[in-house]
Amino acid sequence: MKGFWKSSKNKFILMGTALFSFLILLGFAVLSLVILYILKNKLGVSLYSLASIVVLILALILSVVITIIVFVAVRKAQKLIFGLSRVAAGDYSAKITYRRGDVFARVYKNFNKMTDELCSVKSMRDDFVHTFSHEIKTPLFSIQGFANLLLEGGLSEEEEQKFLKIISDEAGRLGTLADSILLLSKVENQQVLGEKAPLKLDCEITDCIIVLERQWDSKHIEIDSDLEPITINSDGAMLRQVWINLLSNAIKFTPEGGKISVSLKREKDNAVICVRDTGCGIPKEDIPKIFDRYYRSPDAKLTEGNGLGLAICKRICTLAGGSISAESEPGNGSTFTVELPLVEEDDAF
């Protein structure tokens, strides 16, 4: 309820409603005085009779006003009840149309958001089951095959350790794949980000660099960061996936002793984040495809990965109202640029 009073539009509507009600009452008062004057001076009606007539007129007017208000409220409530009945019956595509400025606009808007999210959950479940069942076959067959070899026996200790290592790696790859598919299914079917809050981008990106320190330090990679203090209102948990994915990719494709540069700056109404590496680069013809799910360029297939990270990044940036792009040249590394709006659009009714 506190948030309601923070909206200037809500205050304007309430003030307008109060002023309109005052003008109506003032009009009724003036009309009553005119009627009293006419009846008393022209027709000689007694004050008692005049008072009775005024009370009857006001009662009639009040009854008409209340009837209209109740009728309008019932009709609007019926639209919501009908929509909820459709949702209860499993029809998550139900929508309520409304006009801007409608007193029930916020209720209808939230109802439509709810059905969008319900549709997303259903699509996410169906998509996850289909995609996961297809993608897990390779690691599962690998695990099953080497496990059977171990069960048959007759292997040297070195072979046993080798096969156990393969099984462990494949199990880990399976877990990573499951997490990635679930996250991608979730963000692809979402229409809006989760709960938003003030987010210090420079601190978030710095935290992600520290989290991945073991990876870039083991390859003796130099990290150069130039981060301008910038705060936006967004979903920090979701955007963290973008920074982790971009930094992990940069570390993965940057050779021993290479360099990664991370920058954050303000450009007009956007926060611009760039992640540059000195890796192998991406062929020009592959750049339009790298944000597609499961796509991996020929060079990337030599490293571990499932081709989902950049697709996740693109969808999250879109949900945040921003964008992501890539520039690269084989042999000269790659630059990934994320642009996020500093000011959100006013979505109040």
N, C-alpha and C positions, 0 to 999 in steps of 0.2 A: 504493500500500500504506500510505503514511503516513496518508492520509485515513481508512483503515479503523480505525485506532486512535483517531482523534479522536471517533468516534461512541460515545456512552455506551451505546447499545443493543448495539453490537457487543461492547463490553467486558463488558456484563452477560451476554450469551449465552455468551461464552467462559468467564467465571467460573462460570456455571451448569453448563456442560458439564464443566469441570474438577472441580467439586464432585460432580456426579453420578457421574463416573468414579471418584473417590476413594471414594465411598460403596459403589459396586459392588465395588471391590477389597477394601474393609474387610469387606463382607459375605461375600465369598469366603474371606477369611482366617479370619473367625469360624467359618464353616461348616466349613472344613478342620480347625480346632482341635477342634471338636465331634466331627467324624468320627474324628480321630486319638485323642481321649480314649476314645470308645466302643470302637474297635477294639483299643486297647492294654489298657485296663483290664477290659473286659467279655469280650472274645474272646481275649485273649492273643496278638495278632498281633505279629510281629517288626517292629522299626523299619525294616528294609530293605523289607519288604512294605508297610508303611504309607507310606513315601516313594514307592514305585512307584505305589500307589493314588492318592495325592495328585497326583502328576505327571500321571497319566492323566486324573483328574477336571479338573484345570486345563487340560490340553491339549484335552479335549472342550469345556469351556466356551469357551475361546479360539477354537476352530474354529467353534463356533456363532455367536459374536459377530462374527467376521470375515466369515462367510458372510452374515449378516444385513446387515452394513454394505455389503459388496460388492453384494448384491442390490439394496438401496435405491439405492446410487450408480448402478448400471447402469440401473435403471428411470428415474431422474431424468435421466441422460445421454441415454437413448433419446428422452425427450420433447424435449430440445433438438435432438438429431440429426434427429428427424422434422420439427421446426419449420424447421430450416435447409434441409432437403431441399425443403420447400414453397416457401421463399423462393427457392432456387436454380432452381426450376421456374417462377418468375414469379408465385407467389401471395403478394402482399405483405400480404394480410389475415390471415396466420397469427398466431395468438396462443397463448400458453401460460398456462394457469390455474395458480394457486398459492395457498397459504394463507399468511397472515401468520405470520412466525416460521420458515418453511421455510428450511433452510440454503441452498437454491438460489434463494431468493426474489429476491435482487439480480440474479442472472444472468438469471432469467426476466423480471424487470421491465425490464432493459436490452434484452433481446431484443424485448419488446413495444414499447419506445420506438423501437428500430431499425426495426421493421416499420411503425410509425406514420409515421416520417420517410420511409421508402421510398414508402409510399402517397402522402404529401404531395408528394414529388418528381414522381411520375407524374401526379398530379392537376394539379400546378402546370404541368407541361409541356403537358398536353392543354389546360388552361384558357388558358394563355398563347397557344398557337397559335391557338385559336379566337377569343379576344377581340382579339388583336393584328391578325389578318387582317381583322376587321370594322372596327376603329377607324382603321386606317391609310388606308382608302380615300379619305376626304375630303382630307387633306393631300396624298396622292399624286396624286390627280386635279388638284388645284390646281397642284402643282409641274409635272406633265406639261403642263397647259394653257398655263401662262405660258412654259414652256420651248419649246413649239411655236411660240408667237407670236414669241419671240426668234429662232428658227431661220428663220421665214418672212421676217424682215427688214422693211425699210420703216418702222421705228419711229424716232421722234426719240430723242435722247440722254436726254432727261428720262423718256420712256416706258420706255426700256431700264433705266434706273436704278431706276425704280419697280417694274418687273416682277422685276428681280433681287432687290430688297429683299423682295418678297413671297415669292419662292422661298426666300430665306435664312430668313425668319421661319417659313415652313411647314416647312422642314427642321429648324429648331430645335424647333418644336412637335412634330414627329414623334419627335425624339430624346427629348424630355421625356415624351411619351406612352409611348414604349417602356419607359423607366426606371420610370415609375409603374405600368404594367400588370405588369411583371415583379416589382416589389416587392410589389404587392397580391396577385398570384398566390402569391408565396412565403409571405407572412404569413397569408393565408387558409387555406393548406393545412398550415401548421405547427401542431403541437400544443403545443410548448414553445418558449420563447425560446432563443437561442443561448447561447454561453458567458457565464456570469454572473461578475461581479466587483464589488468595492466601488466605488460610484459616488457622487461628490459632486454632488448635483443642482444646488446653487446655482452651482457652477463651470461645469457643463455648460450651464445655461441662459444664464449670462453669456456664455460663448463663442459661443453661437448668436446672441445679440443683437449681438455684435461682428461676427460673420460677415455679418450682414444690415445692417450700419451704412450701407453705400452706398445701400441702398434706402430706409431710413427717413429718412436725412439729406437725400436728394435731394428728399423731399416736406416737409422741415422739420417732421417729426413729433417730438414730445417723447416720450422713453421714460422711464418712471418704474418703477424696480424695487425691490422690497422682498423680499429673498431670505434666509430663515433658513438657516444652515448645516445641511444634512441629508444623511446618507449612507445609501444603500440598496444592496442586493445585486441587481444586474440587468444586462441587456444594454445597455450604453451606446450602442452603434452604432444599435440599433433605436430606443431612446427618443429619440435625437437627431433621428430623422425626425419624431417627434411635435412636438418644440419648433420645428423649422424650419418645418413645415407650419403650425402655429398662428400663429407670428410672421409668416410670409409672408402668410397670409390677413389678419391684422390690419393689416399695412402696406398690402396691396392695397385694402382696403375703407375705410381711414381717409383722409379728405380732407387736402389740403394744410393744414399747420399744426395738425393734430389731435394727439391724445395716445393713447398706449398704456401701460397699466399691467400690470406682471408681478409676481406675488407668489408666494412659496413659504413655507408654514408647516406646522407639525406639529399635527395634530388627532387625538387619541387614538392609534390604531395606524396612521394614514395620513399620507403626505406629500401635501399639497394644493397644486396649482399652478393659478393663475388667470391667464388672459390676457384683458384687457379693452381694447376699442377704442372710439373715438368715431365709428364709421362709420355706414353707412346702416341697419344693423340687419337683422333677418330676420323676416318675417311669422310669426306664431304658428303658423299651420297648416303652415308649411314646416319648422319645427324638428325634428319626428320623422323627417323624410326626409333631412336634410342629411348623415347618416352613411351613406346608401346609395350604392353605387358609381354613378358617372356622373350622379347627381342634382345639378342646379343650379337654384337658385331664379331666378325671372324677373329680379330685380335683379342677381344674380351673372352672368347671361349677358352682361351688358354689359362684363364684364372677362374677361381671359384666364384659362384654366383648363380642366381636363378632368374635374372632378367626382370625382377619385379621392383627393385628399389627406385628407379627413376620414374616408373609409372605411379608409384605411391607418392613420390615428391610432387609430380605434376598435379595429381588430383588434390592433394592437400593445399597446394598453392592456389588452385582454382577456388576451392572452398573458402580460402582466406581472402578472396577477392584480388589475388595477385597473379603472378605469372612466373614461369621459369623458362630459361632458354640456354642454349649451349653454343659456344664457338670453339672450333678446334682445327688443328692442322696436323696431319701425321708427322710425328717426330718432334713436334713443338708443344706438346701438352694440350690441355683443354681448360676452358673457362666456363663455369656454370654461373649464371646470374639469376638471382631471385629478386623480384620486385613485389613489395607489399605496401598496401595503402596506409598512410599515416592517419587519415581521417576516414571513419566509416560513414557510409550513407545512412541518413536518418530513416529508419524503418518504422517509425511510429506512424500510427494512422492519422 
